[in-house]
Amino acid sequence: MTLLDAIGGPDDLRALPGSQLDALAAEIRAFLVDRVSRTGGHLGPNLGVVELTLALHRVFDSPRDTLVFDTGHQAYVHKLLTGRQDFDRLRHRDGLSGYPARGESVHDVVENSHASTSLSWADGIAHARALAGEGDRTVVAVIGDGALTGGMAWEALNNIADGTPRRLVIVVNDNGRSYAPTVGGMMRRGVEGIIKELGLSYIGPVDGHDVAEVEVALRGARAAGGPVVVHALTEKGRGYAPAEQDVTDRFHAVGRIHPETGLPVVPSRFGWTGVFAEEIVRLGHNRPDLVAITAAMREPVGLAPFAAAFPDRILDVGIAEQHALTTAAGMAYAGLHPVVALYATFLNRAFDQLLMDAALHRAGITVVLDRAGITGDDGPSHYGMWDLAMLGLVPGLRLAAPRDGDTLRRALTEAVSVDDAPTVLRYPKGALPEPVPAVDTVDGLDILFRRPGPDPLLIVAVGALAPMALEVAAELDRGVTVVDPRWVLPVPDTLVRLAGEHAEVAVIEDGLRDGGIGSAVALAVRDVPVRAFGLPKEFLAHGTRAQVLAAAGLTAPSILGALRRR
């Protein structure tokens, strides 16, 4: 039996002699490399917090003491130490989540994987504990991996520094990176000076890979009784040579890899992000006013080639989507056309800025949403399923949902030509589908399929679900037309007119069924029944994209059955 096998929970860890902790840390790193290489996941961040997490669970008594992990992708070691060592189905259906999950363990508190929230959570819990007279319970927030570049973290620090006594320990996991090296003036200035200026107690910096040193610091922080910051210096990807040598992101997140080399088991196919990356560079050569903005995700959203080609025309704002949208509005006012590239789920954080700073001022900005719809294994807080319903509320905004690589290139060119309103493009994660050619075009709407017949049905295919719509159409025994509007918001007048020529309309989309494109079409088309096929208004469990869509009833056979049962 290994040392790790003997750890069934934090009590077992605390009983382990200190002389065996280095050996346990080595076992944990070997375990992580072995298991995550089989399933994919956030490998680099967890290799960097092994000793830090050991120290946390030796000093604090979870779950009586509350541990809150910012972003949550650094919690694999925490899972191992709290009785969850079956990583065979990590991030797979019915397996462990890639983030903390209350349904898995009483040791998990915050499931949301959006960054910079841990300090607010921890401050709220600590206030509640103080009011309840539970002065022997400590709340610990573990923040790092770039999360201190987010404005919400500084809003929380401002309140934490108000002098109200509460048992709160903030552990800054300082590895100098989020996906890539951390940006911003505050990060260059250093954690220690800023914390001390706020008047908070500060311990550190300590070697985050020395369990004994971290334990001493944490015990001192716990004994202090009030808000204390412990500053731990760590190395992302530590102990695994391929990660340490990866200058891009230290293996922040990997697919299935060969553990010996770190190379992918299956080379990734050219995907949606790659098309955007190529096209934005092409447009940049023709448009000197075109600038790009990223929120700490230059490589994942495909802006690295643009940065290489035009280093003076890209802005990385850190994990600060709100600032990204408003600074884009300012750039538009001053004569530029900014392209803000985000994961679709992270646009949720900047809705007010898109509405009130961009749309209200008719700012000509383009927002590109990668990972739209169901992304699969990262789970509910990463699904980009809210954007279609949310953006339908924004006056003047135009939204395109390309169905393949060619329509993505076309839509991006069209989007950046609009200078009097925000435009949005959305596309999913992963490899491109085969091209889906149009058989006809009517006033900008692409007709993908047409078969005359009785009781004609108009199927509106939204973006990447066009192949599914065509599969449904091929099996129906009635007249059917499949149309791809490409620009789905606002609902095109031509689509309304075309709907009037059919007996029924079906909208197939990978956004919310209620409030999405189907709802918008139903409001626009008043004399023809409209059926919306989309995602339920629920937080859907993690799994592969196909599994999640099937569980939601968003498959060709399910839609076909529903249309036949009308």
N, C-alpha and C positions, 0 to 999 in steps of 0.2 A: 504494500500500500504506500502511495506517495504521501507527502505532507499535505498536498491539496485534497486528496481523497479523504483525509481525516478532518477536514474543515466542513462541518455541517452548518455552522452559523458563527456569529461573532464571538460567542462564548468560547468556542474551540480555538479561535484565533488568539484570544486574550490569554488562554492557558498555554500557548506555545512559547517555549523559551526564546528569548531574544536572539540567541546564537543561531537559531534555525530560520530566521526571517529572510536572510539573503537567499538561502536555498529555496524557500517557498516562493520568493519573488521570481527566481529563475524558472521554477516550475510553471508559474502562472504565465510568464511570457511565452514559454514553449507551448503551453496549452492554447493561448490565444492565437499564435501563429498557425498551429496545426488546425484548430477548429475554424477560425475565420477564413483561412485559405480555402476551406471546403464550401463555405456558405456565402462568402462575401460579407462585408460589414465595415464598421469603423475601427480599423486596426491601429493606425498610428496614434490616435488620441489615447487609446487604452494602454498601449505599450508605455506611454509616457506617465501614467498615473498609478503604476503598480504599487510602489512604496508609499506614495501619498495615501492611497486608499487603505493599505494595510494599517498605517498609523491612525487614520480616522477611526477605523473600527476597533482599534485597540484602546483608544483614548475615550471615545464616546460610546454610550450605551444605546445603540439603535435597537428597536424603534422608540424607546422612551425619549432619547435624544433624537431630534429630527435632522436627517441629512437631506439637503436639497441640491441636486446636481444641475447646474446650468446647461441648457441645450440637451443634456442627457446622453449624448453619444459617448461620453467618457465613463459610463456606468457599467461596463462589462465586468470589470474587476469587482465592483460592488456586488454584482449579481453572483459572482463566484463565491464571495465570502458570506453570502446570505442564503446559501442552500440551493443555488441554481447552477448546477454544473453540467446539465444536459444541453450542450450547445449544438447538437447535431442538426436541429431545425431552427437555428437562430434566424430570425427575420423571415421564416417560412410559415405557411399556414399551420396553426395549432402548435407552433413552437414559440420560443422566447421572443419577445419584442426586442428590437434594437435599441430601445429606450426604456427608462423606468416605466413600470406598469403596475398600478395598484392591484390589478387582478392577479398578479404573479406573487406579490409579497407585501407584507405589512411594513417592510423596510423601504418601500418606494412611495414617494409622495407626489412629485410633479411629473406628469406624463408628457406635457407639451414640450416639443423639441425645438421651439423657436427660441433664439438666443436672448440673453440679457434680462431674463425674467426672475432669476433665482433670488436676487437681493430683495425684490419686492415681496415675493412669496415668504422668504425667511423673516423679513421684518414684520409682516402680518402675523405669522405664526408666533413670533417672539412676543409681540404686543399681546396677543390672546393669552399666551402662557402667563405673562406678567399679571394681567387682569384677573386670571383665575387663581393667582397665588401659587403657581407652580414654579417656584424659584429654583428648584433643583433640576429643571429640565433645560437643556441647551439646544438651540437651533443652530445648525451649521450650513452655510451656503458655500458650495464649491463652484467658483466662477473662473473662467479662463478660456483658452482656445479662441481668443479674440473677442469674447463676449463683452469685455469692458469697453469696446469701441461703440457699443450701443447706448443711445441716449437714455433708455429706460433704466439702465444700471446706475447712471449718474443721478437720475431723479431719486432713485431709492437711497443712494449714498447721502444725498442732501438731507433726506429725512432721518436716516439712521444717525447722522451726526448732530441731531437736535438736542442731545443730552439726556433724553429720556432713558432711564435705566432699564435694560432688558438683556437677557442672556443670549447674545448673538455673536457667533464667530464667523467671520468671512475668510475663507481660504482662497487666495488668488493663486491659481495654477498658471504660472507665468512661463509659457513656452515660446513666447514671442510670435505666435502664429494663430490664425483662424484656419482657413484652408491654406492660405499663403501667409507670408510674414505680415504681422499686424501693422496697420497704418494709422497715422494721425499724430498730431502734435502732443496730445496728452500721453500717448504711449512712448513717444520719444523722450518726454520729460521724465518719465519714470513713475512707478507706482508709489514708492515711498514718499516722495515729496508731496504728491497730490493728497495722499491719505492724511499725512501729518497736517497739511494746510486745512483740511476739513476738521481737524481736531480729534480725529479718531486714534485710539491706541493702535500701535503698529509693532509687530514682531517680525524680524527678518532683515534681509532675505535669508532663507534657509535652503539647504540642499534638499530638494524634493525627492531625491533618490537615496537619501540616508534615512532609514526608518527611525532610528534612534533620535536623530536631530529633529525630525519632524514631530515625533512624539513629545519631546521636551517643549517645543514651541506650542503645540496644541494643548498640552496640560497647563502651560502658563496662561494661554488664552482662556481656557475654561475656568481657571481659578480667578481670573480678573472680574468675572461676573457681569461686565458691560460689553458693549460692542467693541470687538477687537478684530483687527485685520492681521492674518498670518500670510506672509508673502513667501511662496515656495517656488524655486526655480527648477523647471523640469525640461526634459528634452522629448519632443514628440517623436514617436517611432523608436524609442530607446531600446537597444538590445537586439535589433533585427536589422542586419546590414542593408538589405534592399530598401527598407524604409528610411534609414539614416542617410542613405545616398540619394534619395529622391528629393531633388531640390524644389520640385514643384509644390508638393503638399505633404511630404513625409508619409505617404500612404494614408492620407486622411480617411478615405473610404475606398475600398477595393471590391472588385468582383471576385470570382473564383480565381485563385492564383496557384502557381506551383510554389510550395513553401520554400524550396531550396533556392529559388532564383527570384521570386516575386513576380515572375512574368505571368500574364493572363493565361488561363487554361484554354479559353476560347477568345481569340482576338476579337475586339469589338468591331462591329460593322459600322460603315459610315452612317451617321444618324442625323436627326433633325438639327441638333446643335452644330454639327459640322457644316451643314448647308448654310445656316445663319452666319457662322464664322467666316465662310468664304464670301458670302454675299455682302456682308457689312464692310469687308475690306474693299471689295470691288466698288461699292458705292462711295466709300471714303476717298478713293482716288479721284472720283468725279465730283465730289462735293466737299470742298474745303470747310464748309460750315457744319459738317457732320461731326458730332462728338459722341463719345460713349461714356456711360456711367455704370459702375458695378458696385454692389454692396458686399465687398469682401469675397467675391466669387468670380474673379476674372476668368480663370480656367474652366470651371464647371459650366458657365453660361456661354462659353465660346468666344470670349473677347481677347484672349491671349494673342491671336494673330493680328487683330486690330491694334493692340498695344505695341506690338513689335513694329508694325508699319507706321503708326502715328503716335509715338510716345507722348507727344505734347497734347494729344486730343482725347485722352482717356482719364477719367477721374474715378479712383477707388475711394469710396466714402467710409469704408469699414461697415460693420453690421448696423447700418443706419438707413433703412429704407425710407423713413419719413423725410430725412434730410435729402436723400437722393431725388425724390420727386419734386420737392420744393426748389432745390437748386437747379433742377432741370427747367422748371418754369422760369427761373431767373435767367438762365442761359437763353431760353427761347425769346424772352423779352429783349435781350441784348443782341439778337440777330443770329443765334446759332440754332441748329436743330439737334437736340440731344436724343440719343437712343439709350433708354434705361433697360438693362437686361437683368431680370430677376427670375428666381423660381416662382411659379404661380402662387404657391402657398404663402410666400413672403410679401406678396402685394397686399394681403389682408392688413398688414401692419401700416400701410401707407394710404389707406382708402381716403381718409380726410384730406390729405395733401393732394391726391389726385383730383378729388372733387372740388375743393375750395381754392387750392393754389393753381392747379393746372386748368381744370375745366372752366371754372368761374371766370378765369382770365383769358380763356380761349387760347391757351398756350399750345403752340405747335411742337409737341413732344411725341415721341414714339416709345411705348412700353412693350418690351418683348418678354413674354412669359414662357419660359422653359418649364418642362415637367408639368404641363397642364393635364387635368383629368386625374386618372388613377395611376399613381407611380408604382404601386405594388409594395415591395418589401419594407419600405420605411414607415408605413402605417399612417394612421389618420391625421396626424399633425403635419404630414408632408404631402398629403393628397391635394392636388391643385384643382379641386372640384367646386370651389365657391365662386370663382371669378366671373362666370357667365351671368349668374344671378346678381352678383354684387355690381358688376359694371353696367348692367342694364339700367341702373338707377341714375347714371351720370349723364346729364344733359349734354348733347353735342358730341359725345364720344363715339368713335367708330371702331368696331372690333372685327378683325379678320381671323378666321380659323382655317388655315391651309390644310389640304388633304394629302399632299405629297411634297416632294422636294421642289418641283417646278412651281407649284402654286405658292410655296413659301417664298421663293425668290421674287415672284411677281408681287406678292402682297407687301413684302418689305420695301420694294421700290415704290409702290403706290403710297405706302404709309409715310415715308419720309418726304413725300411731295406735298403733304398736307401741312399748312402752316397756320391754320386758324382754329385748331381744335386738337385734343389728344387723340392719338390712334393707338390701338393695342393689337398685337399679334399673339396668338397662343398656339402651342404645339406640345405634343407629349414627349415623354422620355423614351429613348431607345432608338432602334434601327428604323430606317425609312421603309415604308411599304413600297411595293412596286408602283410605278406611275399609274395614276387613274385618269385616263384621257376623257375629255368631254366629247360627246357625239354632236353637240350643238351648243351654241351660246345665244342667250336671249337677253339683251340689255345688261350685259355683265354677269348674268347668272349662267353657270355651267350646267348643261343638261348631260347627265351621265348615263341615262338609260331611258328609253321610251318604248312602251308597248301599248298600242291602242287596244281597247276592249271595254266591256261593260263595267259600270260602277267604278270609274277610274279613281285611283289613289295617287296622291302626290306625296312622295317621301322626301323630306328635307334632310339631307345628310350634313351634319355639322363636323367639319374638319376631318380628323383622322378616322372617324367612324364611317367614312364613305364606303370602304370595302364591305362593312357589315350591312349597310343599306342596300348595296347591290346584291349581296347574298340573299337578303330578304326578298327583294324585288323579283329575282329569278325564280323563286319558288311559289309566288302568288299566282292564283288562277283568275286574275282580273286585270283590267287595264291599269297600268302603273307608269308613273314618271318619277325618276330620281333626279333631284336637282341639288346642286351645291352652290349656295349663294356666295360663298367665299367670304364676303363681308356680311356678317350675320346680325350686327347691330349698327345702326337701327335696322329694323326689318325692311328690306327693300320693297318699294312700291311694285316692282315687277313681280316679286314673289306673291304679293297679295293678289295681283291680277291673275297670276297663273293658278293660284289656289282656287279662284272662282270658277275655273274651268274643270274642276275635279269635284268628286262627290265627298271626298274625305282627305284630310291631311295628317300625316304622321311625321313627327320630328324626332330624330335620333341624335342624341348628344351625350357627351361624357361629363356633363355638369349636372347641377341639381334639376330634378324633374319639375319641382315646384319653384317657379320664379326664374327659370332659365330661358333658353331660346324658345322652347315649346310654349311657354307661357306668353312670351312676347309675340309670337306668331298668332296665338289664340286671340290676343287682344286686338291684333291688327286685322285678322281675318274673321269677320263677325258672322258671315252667312254660311260658313262651311265648318263642320265639326273638326276639331284639331285634337290629336292624341299625342301626348308627350312621352317619349321613352328616354329616361335618363336615370340619374342616381337618386336614391332616397335621401331625405334630409336627416342623415344619421352620421355618427362617427363610425366609419367602417373599419373592420379589423384588418390587420396586415396579412399579406399573402402575395402571390404573383398577381400581375395585372389581370390575367385571364381568370384566376380564381375569384378575385374581388368582383369583377364584372359579372361573372356567372352567379355569384351569391346575390347580386343586386338585380338579377334578371335582365341584364343588359347584354344579351347574346342574340344572334340571328334566330336560333330555334325558339327562344322565349318570345321575341318580338313577333315572329311569324305566327306562333300559337295565339298570341293576344289579338292580332289582326284578324285571324280567322274566327275568333270567338265573338266578334263584335255583335 
